[in-house]
Amino acid sequence: MKIYSSAASPNCWKIFSVAHELSLAIETIPIDLFNGEAKSAAFLAKNPNGRVPVLEDDGFFLWESNAILGYLASKQSSPPLLPATPRERAEVDRWLYWESCSLSPAVWKVEFEKIIKPLLKRTPDPVAIANGTAEFAAAAQVLDEVLGGKDYVAGKLSIADFAIEPFINLAARDCALDITPYRNLCAWNDRMNARESVKRTVASAQAAMRALGDSG
């Protein structure tokens, strides 16, 4: 299997963490987003949306990061990251949709202003930062309440945790969004960051972010 990715993308980080967790060998094909490589004809043939990540598996191309997580978990059932029963699976799906619709858009707003714009020599918009910060706080509150009395968002460790984790790390570490008021969320974040699969991904992501900053 191959993954077309950008080392600076949290949607790619989640793929790497799950691949590490499942001990899956995946060849990484880097895509330079800042030079427009994702909009090239060759890449658009793999994903007409012009975004990473894209998984290639024996001629099968799959885009949308959370769909890729489900595919990987289906390919390798041990350790089990994808429940089999309808209600347990629906609970995981619920949090996958929540991440893509509520959490990541909020974090992305702040990331774009605080991290991406400076790399592009553009001035951050304080109003956009304030809006994204407020949206993140609302999402963090939801997550914190749900994690009360639970180790993981769907009860057992699943791909939903790995989908959410990169955006919490990005928010707290790189976007300077405060998660300390959310005790359950902080405990969950510590739990996830203690996993070797996540440690490996975070180390690579931090190195990539430093490289981007140095190149700018």
LINTA-V931661 format. One line per field, one symbol per residue. psi: psi as a letter, one per 30 degrees, with the letter a starting at -180 (. if undefined). burial: I if it has 9 or more other ideal C-beta (glycine too) atoms within 8 Angstrom, else O. A space follows every 50 residues. Layout:
psi=???
burial=???
This chain:
psi=kkkklkfgkffeeeeeeeeeefhkjkkkjkkjefggefgleeeffejffh lllkkkjhfkkkljefeeeeeefeejfkljgjlekeeeeeeeeefeeeef feeeeeeeeeeeefeeeeeghlkkjeeeeeeeeeeeeeeeeeeeeefjgk elegdlklfeefeeeeeeeeeeeefhkjgffjeeeeeeeeeeffkeeeee eeeeeeeeeeeeeef.
burial=IIIIIIIOIIIIIIIIIIIIIIOIOIOOOOIOIOOOIIOOOOIIOIIOOO OIIIIIIOOOIIIOIIIIIIIIIOOIOOOOIIIOOOOIIOIIOIIIOIII OIIIIIIIIIIIIIIOIIIOOOOIOOOIIOIIIOIIIIIIIIIIOOIOOO OIIIOOOIIIIIIIIIIIIIIIOIIOIOIOOIOIIIIIIOIIIOIOIIII IIOIIOIIIOOIOOOO
